Amino acid sequence: MPEKFDCIVVGAGPAGTACAYELAKAGVNVLLLERGEYPGAKNVMGGVLYRKMMEDIIPEFYKEAPLERPIVEQRFMMMDKESAVTFSYKGLEWGREPYNNFTVLRAKFDQWFAEKAVEQGALLVCETVAVECIVENGRVVGVRTDRPDGDIYADVVVLADGVNSLLAKQLGFHREWRPDEVALATMEILKLDKSIIEDRFNLEPNQGCTIEIFGDATKGIVGTGFLYTNKDTLSIGVGTLLSGLIKHKIKPYELLEYVKNHPMIRPYIQGSEPVEYLAHLIPEGGYHSIPKVAGNGVLVVGDAAQLVNAIHREGSNMAMTSGRLAAETIIMAKEQNDFSESMLDQYRMKLMESFIGQDLKKYKDATHHFERFPQYFEQYIPMMNRAASQMFTVDGLSKWEKQKKIWRDLGSTKQKFKLARDMMKAWKVMK
């Protein structure tokens, strides 16, 4: 390898590869480092890729990328122990170009995406760990790797090394994340015949469905379960705040088994065979936890910058956009030969002006609010299920009588006022 690059990108996930692709396309000499055996080997996400943000980088990528199914239906399940209130949107327009989103398997997609960056001119080096940033006179000038003679230099370094970004922490950009700022997600890939998948989820060939599961899926802990359709596999998993797992003394794999055996979920996956087990930390601190993202000779993107919308379960789209915005800033800095913090801070401003900053600001207090007040998951979702059961059970009682009973079941006047206040508080943190 040459002694010096224009840019070193640490991490070949969606954020890092997006950055490397845009830089290489602009003629920037960029090195993309990946600690795994190949891009995607160490990367985990639920499995939904949003079209718009990826197409901002590679137009009509869906014509060649290794995608699983375009999503035509999104279901949301408010689950109790033996029931669920479900609502959904199914739109056939999502099954036609330009599509809305897709299910993907990261091991396949990340390799393809990294190959596209290489085609543009990026140099991809795998099985290489960047152990620390090289800092000279208060400026990052490269990275030290675990290879012999492993010091590599560059005008600017992009940290895309995930939620546990040791390099950003080493630079003092963030402290150790608190347990209420990260979620632990566990998931399995289940093998199932594609025709069975389509029959069980009411799909035509080349159509997909996602199910987001709230309530009993996490045993009242803030978080969600999910079930996504791939071509001939299912992705099933559950993610909860680490603080909730610690408080309730629940092991993550036990929670996943609970979801798989839940009577509302079990029929979907019956007869499937597990082929892969995955676990991953997800940044969920939101707006208040965004670390310093620009310094002298360095930028931070993707999960390393806490760029995840926990309410809408969006992360990969924010990662790719942050990588693209970082690349735009570096190209501008290279034109002026200025890699100072004041110049690279243009990236932070772009980030905050984009949908990323706007959405994170909109939901800045939501996750912490629902953790502070667990009754939303522990009491109100079961209450919703009981009310639905009462209303839809035909037992000779009039609908007036049923409504009165549901009203009584809400509790005393004081409890009703508390419920109303809680709903108002939830609306305020979500509006």
LOFIRO-865350 format. One line per 8 residues: number of its first residue (from 1); their letters; for each residue x, y negated, z of C-alpha. Coordinates in nm, 3 decimals, decimal comma. Last residue first. Layout:
N
NUM = A = X:Y:Z; ...;
***
This chain:
431
431 = KMVKWAKM = -4,542:-1,510:1,779; -4,386:-1,204:1,950; -4,271:-1,348:2,283; -4,590:-1,554:2,318; -4,820:-1,268:2,216; -4,668:-1,040:2,480; -4,722:-1,310:2,745; -5,086:-1,348:2,637;
423 = MDRALKFK = -5,139:-0,972:2,651; -4,983:-0,963:2,999; -5,208:-1,246:3,117; -5,518:-1,065:2,989; -5,411:-0,743:3,161; -5,348:-0,933:3,485; -5,693:-1,094:3,459; -5,845:-0,749:3,415;
415 = QKTSGLDR = -5,651:-0,620:3,716; -5,784:-0,905:3,933; -6,138:-0,840:3,814; -6,095:-0,477:3,913; -6,004:-0,199:3,677; -5,992:-0,157:3,300; -6,209:0,150:3,351; -6,507:-0,075:3,418;
407 = WIKKQKEW = -6,475:-0,232:3,073; -6,448:0,111:2,908; -6,760:0,216:3,098; -6,948:-0,095:2,984; -6,845:-0,033:2,625; -6,966:0,324:2,648; -7,301:0,219:2,794; -7,353:-0,030:2,511;
399 = KSLGDVTF = -7,250:0,240:2,257; -7,530:0,455:2,391; -7,449:0,777:2,573; -7,560:1,099:2,407; -7,216:1,256:2,397; -7,057:1,143:2,069; -6,692:1,077:2,158; -6,560:0,787:1,946;
391 = MQSAARNM = -6,587:0,513:2,206; -6,460:0,711:2,504; -6,168:0,860:2,313; -6,073:0,518:2,177; -6,084:0,369:2,529; -5,870:0,652:2,666; -5,613:0,600:2,391; -5,591:0,226:2,453;
383 = MPIYQEFY = -5,547:0,287:2,827; -5,263:0,533:2,750; -5,096:0,250:2,547; -5,163:-0,003:2,823; -5,024:0,187:3,120; -4,667:0,315:3,073; -4,576:0,138:2,748; -4,709:-0,212:2,819;
375 = QPFREFHH = -4,680:-0,146:3,194; -4,299:-0,149:3,162; -4,277:-0,525:3,231; -3,908:-0,615:3,253; -3,825:-0,385:2,960; -4,102:-0,532:2,746; -3,976:-0,885:2,815; -3,614:-0,789:2,745;
367 = TADKYKKL = -3,708:-0,659:2,401; -3,921:-0,963:2,314; -3,705:-1,256:2,430; -3,521:-1,347:2,108; -3,799:-1,225:1,878; -3,826:-1,542:1,666; -3,454:-1,619:1,711; -3,358:-1,279:1,572;
359 = DQGIFSEM = -3,594:-1,335:1,280; -3,456:-1,680:1,194; -3,092:-1,578:1,234; -3,129:-1,281:1,003; -3,373:-1,452:0,763; -3,087:-1,686:0,674; -3,004:-2,021:0,834; -2,832:-1,856:1,132;
351 = LKMRYQDL = -2,614:-1,640:0,909; -2,519:-1,925:0,675; -2,415:-2,130:0,978; -2,210:-1,844:1,119; -2,042:-1,791:0,781; -1,957:-2,160:0,751; -1,762:-2,101:1,073; -1,491:-1,964:0,844;
343 = MSESFDNQ = -1,378:-2,319:0,766; -1,367:-2,442:1,125; -1,212:-2,112:1,236; -0,923:-2,157:0,996; -0,886:-1,954:0,681; -0,807:-2,246:0,450; -0,659:-2,175:0,109; -0,932:-2,394:-0,044;
335 = EKAMIITE = -1,041:-2,134:-0,301; -0,968:-1,862:-0,045; -1,204:-2,024:0,206; -1,487:-2,032:-0,051; -1,429:-1,664:-0,134; -1,417:-1,587:0,239; -1,750:-1,762:0,298; -1,924:-1,574:0,017;
327 = AALRGSTM = -1,780:-1,247:0,149; -1,914:-1,316:0,498; -2,257:-1,391:0,351; -2,254:-1,057:0,165; -2,150:-0,866:0,477; -2,422:-1,039:0,680; -2,676:-0,946:0,413; -2,569:-0,582:0,419;
319 = AMNSGERH = -2,588:-0,562:0,799; -2,922:-0,741:0,820; -3,072:-0,493:0,574; -2,914:-0,201:0,761; -3,059:-0,315:1,093; -3,436:-0,345:1,093; -3,650:-0,160:1,347; -3,919:-0,431:1,335;
311 = IANVLQAA = -3,900:-0,511:1,707; -3,532:-0,418:1,744; -3,416:-0,668:1,481; -3,048:-0,573:1,466; -2,748:-0,804:1,413; -2,553:-0,745:1,736; -2,234:-0,886:1,573; -2,052:-0,550:1,564;
303 = DGVVLVGN = -2,376:-0,405:1,429; -2,332:-0,605:1,108; -2,054:-0,861:1,069; -1,763:-1,024:1,259; -1,523:-1,267:1,091; -1,148:-1,327:1,137; -0,863:-1,553:1,027; -0,910:-1,815:1,299;
295 = GAVKPISH = -1,244:-1,722:1,449; -1,597:-1,647:1,339; -1,870:-1,424:1,483; -1,872:-1,520:1,852; -2,114:-1,278:2,005; -2,489:-1,244:1,937; -2,634:-1,132:2,269; -2,903:-1,399:2,312;
287 = YGGEPILH = -3,036:-1,337:1,962; -3,081:-0,963:1,999; -2,945:-0,741:2,274; -3,052:-0,438:2,074; -2,723:-0,303:1,937; -2,770:0,065:1,846; -2,558:0,347:1,990; -2,557:0,668:1,788;
279 = ALYEVPES = -2,644:1,035:1,806; -2,676:1,295:1,531; -2,781:1,658:1,497; -2,779:1,831:1,157; -2,945:2,127:0,985; -3,248:2,189:1,204; -3,495:2,431:1,043; -3,858:2,345:0,969;
271 = GQIYPRIM = -4,150:2,584:1,028; -4,360:2,329:1,215; -4,234:1,973:1,162; -4,562:1,789:1,102; -4,764:2,017:1,333; -4,529:1,939:1,628; -4,580:1,563:1,619; -4,916:1,501:1,792;
263 = PHNKVYEL = -4,877:1,812:2,011; -4,535:1,688:2,134; -4,270:1,955:2,082; -4,039:1,746:1,864; -4,092:1,442:2,086; -3,998:1,634:2,402; -3,695:1,782:2,227; -3,578:1,430:2,143;
255 = LEYPKIKH = -3,629:1,317:2,503; -3,425:1,612:2,629; -3,148:1,518:2,384; -3,139:1,169:2,535; -3,097:1,288:2,897; -3,348:1,127:3,132; -3,247:0,977:3,466; -3,537:0,728:3,459;
247 = KILGSLLT = -3,313:0,429:3,538; -3,021:0,554:3,328; -3,241:0,631:3,027; -3,409:0,293:3,064; -3,076:0,106:3,080; -2,962:0,281:2,763; -3,257:0,131:2,581; -3,443:0,395:2,388;
239 = GVGISLTD = -3,415:0,560:2,046; -3,598:0,870:1,931; -3,547:1,094:1,632; -3,685:1,285:1,340; -3,548:1,279:0,986; -3,731:1,529:0,766; -3,577:1,732:0,485; -3,656:1,829:0,126;
231 = KNTYLFGT = -3,674:1,490:-0,042; -3,673:1,281:0,275; -3,972:1,202:0,497; -3,926:0,996:0,813; -4,035:1,062:1,172; -3,960:0,801:1,438; -3,962:0,758:1,813; -3,955:0,418:1,972;
223 = GVIGKTAD = -3,799:0,222:2,257; -3,872:0,070:2,596; -3,912:0,365:2,834; -4,269:0,487:2,892; -4,199:0,853:2,831; -4,019:0,762:2,506; -4,258:0,943:2,272; -4,533:0,875:2,526;
215 = GFIEITCG = -4,565:0,516:2,410; -4,464:0,424:2,056; -4,405:0,630:1,742; -4,298:0,488:1,405; -4,405:0,713:1,117; -4,248:0,674:0,773; -4,389:0,812:0,449; -4,238:0,892:0,111;
207 = QNPELNFR = -4,348:0,933:-0,250; -4,143:1,107:-0,518; -4,401:1,384:-0,563; -4,745:1,281:-0,430; -4,795:1,240:-0,058; -5,053:1,343:0,202; -4,795:1,378:0,482; -4,850:1,751:0,536;
199 = DEIISKDL = -4,889:1,834:0,165; -4,591:1,627:0,051; -4,365:1,776:0,317; -4,484:2,127:0,234; -4,405:2,068:-0,135; -4,057:1,941:-0,040; -3,971:2,258:0,154; -3,844:2,175:0,502;
191 = KLIEMTAL = -3,494:2,130:0,649; -3,485:1,918:0,964; -3,231:1,637:1,013; -3,209:1,561:1,383; -3,197:1,238:1,577; -3,063:1,073:1,891; -3,069:0,698:1,942; -2,907:0,524:2,237;
183 = AVEDPRWE = -3,008:0,162:2,273; -2,780:-0,129:2,355; -2,825:-0,463:2,530; -3,004:-0,329:2,840; -2,703:-0,111:2,927; -2,483:-0,425:2,932; -2,231:-0,473:2,652; -1,869:-0,513:2,760;
175 = RHFGLQKA = -1,771:-0,872:2,688; -1,773:-1,044:2,352; -1,546:-1,246:2,123; -1,250:-1,197:2,358; -1,020:-1,084:2,078; -1,001:-0,736:2,232; -1,382:-0,726:2,238; -1,393:-0,804:1,866;
167 = LLSNVGDA = -1,142:-0,525:1,805; -1,323:-0,278:2,030; -1,638:-0,319:1,827; -1,868:-0,080:2,010; -2,170:-0,184:1,803; -1,998:-0,105:1,475; -1,657:-0,154:1,314; -1,747:-0,423:1,063;
159 = LVVVDAYI = -1,471:-0,662:1,167; -1,361:-0,871:0,869; -0,994:-0,971:0,864; -0,859:-1,278:0,682; -0,534:-1,379:0,513; -0,415:-1,020:0,535; -0,153:-0,799:0,699; -0,125:-0,426:0,760;
151 = DGDPRDTR = 0,070:-0,271:1,048; 0,061:0,110:1,025; 0,427:0,198:1,009; 0,306:0,547:1,101; -0,076:0,550:1,093; -0,291:0,459:1,394; -0,357:0,112:1,255; -0,247:-0,238:1,356;
143 = VGVVRGNE = -0,456:-0,506:1,192; -0,384:-0,834:1,016; -0,320:-1,208:1,053; -0,565:-1,302:1,329; -0,476:-1,654:1,441; -0,377:-1,792:1,782; -0,010:-1,832:1,692; 0,009:-1,471:1,568;
135 = VICEVAVT = -0,260:-1,213:1,633; -0,248:-0,858:1,498; -0,587:-0,701:1,557; -0,605:-0,371:1,738; -0,650:0,005:1,694; -0,763:0,002:1,332; -0,832:0,371:1,280; -0,755:0,542:0,950;
127 = ECVLLAGQ = -0,925:0,859:0,830; -1,026:0,677:0,510; -0,851:0,419:0,290; -1,064:0,242:0,028; -0,892:-0,012:-0,201; -1,147:-0,250:-0,351; -1,140:-0,305:-0,728; -1,502:-0,323:-0,843;
119 = EVAKEAFW = -1,506:0,053:-0,892; -1,385:0,086:-0,533; -1,686:-0,112:-0,414; -1,914:0,121:-0,612; -1,740:0,419:-0,451; -1,817:0,268:-0,109; -2,187:0,254:-0,197; -2,189:0,616:-0,315;
111 = QDFKARLV = -2,014:0,738:-0,001; -2,251:0,536:0,218; -2,556:0,683:0,044; -2,469:1,050:0,081; -2,362:1,064:0,447; -2,619:0,796:0,524; -2,920:1,002:0,422; -3,173:0,765:0,271;
103 = TFNNYPER = -3,543:0,682:0,300; -3,646:0,403:0,069; -3,779:0,048:0,084; -3,997:-0,198:-0,107; -4,009:-0,077:-0,468; -3,897:-0,276:-0,780; -4,030:-0,066:-0,938; -4,323:0,156:-0,843;
95 = GWELGKYS = -4,404:0,354:-0,527; -4,442:0,037:-0,318; -4,729:-0,068:-0,546; -4,902:0,251:-0,429; -4,967:0,084:-0,095; -5,036:0,272:0,225; -5,061:0,070:0,546; -5,103:0,240:0,880;
87 = FTVASEKD = -5,285:0,269:1,209; -5,272:0,548:1,464; -5,420:0,582:1,812; -5,270:0,898:1,954; -5,379:1,182:2,179; -5,257:1,456:2,411; -4,977:1,292:2,612; -5,038:0,940:2,483;
79 = MMMFRQEV = -4,916:0,798:2,153; -4,957:0,465:1,980; -4,865:0,578:1,628; -4,763:0,335:1,356; -4,772:0,457:0,998; -4,587:0,315:0,697; -4,694:0,448:0,358; -4,547:0,416:0,009;
71 = IPRELPAE = -4,182:0,468:0,103; -3,953:0,542:-0,193; -3,801:0,887:-0,134; -3,445:1,023:-0,090; -3,196:0,781:-0,245; -2,863:0,881:-0,400; -2,807:0,550:-0,590; -2,846:0,547:-0,970;
63 = KYFEPIID = -3,168:0,373:-1,069; -3,218:0,240:-0,716; -2,922:0,005:-0,760; -3,141:-0,212:-0,982; -2,923:-0,517:-0,906; -2,623:-0,440:-0,681; -2,563:-0,702:-0,408; -2,894:-0,887:-0,385;
55 = EMMKRYLV = -3,044:-0,549:-0,474; -2,931:-0,414:-0,138; -3,106:-0,694:0,049; -3,428:-0,656:-0,152; -3,452:-0,274:-0,144; -3,463:-0,201:0,228; -3,299:0,124:0,338; -3,471:0,346:0,594;
47 = GGMVNKAG = -3,282:0,643:0,749; -3,294:0,621:1,124; -2,928:0,520:1,128; -2,601:0,702:1,175; -2,248:0,644:1,046; -1,944:0,857:1,134; -1,924:1,064:0,814; -2,094:0,789:0,617;
39 = PYEGRELL = -1,780:0,670:0,443; -1,537:0,966:0,427; -1,321:1,151:0,679; -1,416:0,881:0,926; -1,204:0,587:1,045; -1,279:0,376:0,739; -1,059:0,087:0,617; -1,158:-0,125:0,316;
31 = LVNVGAKA = -0,864:-0,323:0,171; -0,945:-0,628:-0,041; -0,758:-0,817:-0,315; -1,022:-1,075:-0,412; -1,126:-1,065:-0,777; -1,484:-1,184:-0,724; -1,617:-0,829:-0,766; -1,364:-0,718:-0,504;
23 = LEYACATG = -1,502:-0,969:-0,254; -1,866:-0,876:-0,317; -1,794:-0,503:-0,286; -1,577:-0,544:0,026; -1,851:-0,742:0,205; -2,123:-0,496:0,113; -1,892:-0,213:0,218; -1,833:-0,366:0,559;
15 = APGAGVVI = -2,198:-0,440:0,631; -2,340:-0,111:0,499; -2,078:0,104:0,677; -1,718:0,121:0,560; -1,549:-0,018:0,873; -1,260:-0,264:0,908; -1,246:-0,501:0,610; -0,898:-0,634:0,530;
7 = CDFKEPM = -0,876:-0,944:0,312; -0,628:-1,114:0,078; -0,399:-0,820:0,123; -0,039:-0,798:0,245; 0,240:-0,544:0,252; 0,114:-0,359:-0,053; 0,000:0,000:0,000;
***
